[in-house]
């Protein structure tokens, strides 16, 4: 996965968040707002999965042995978000 692809996905998510904020400010239908929350959550999880799939090994190598909790957290997140 190329870096600019991840950045493009994040920019789309930013747009979704801005749209969600507008919906909330305008007090739009609760169902519409909830759907946007779920869409944003899914998009962010998918982007994180793509990033970690490509970069997990280098992320793990760069972590000092003292930071074992960070490694455990990353692995739990990956498993939880599958």
Secondary structure, 3 states (H helix, E strand, C coil): CCHHHHHHHHHHHHHHHHHHHHHHHCCCCHHHHHHHHHHHHHHHHHHHHHHHHHHHHHHHHCCCHHHHHHHHHHHHHHHHCC
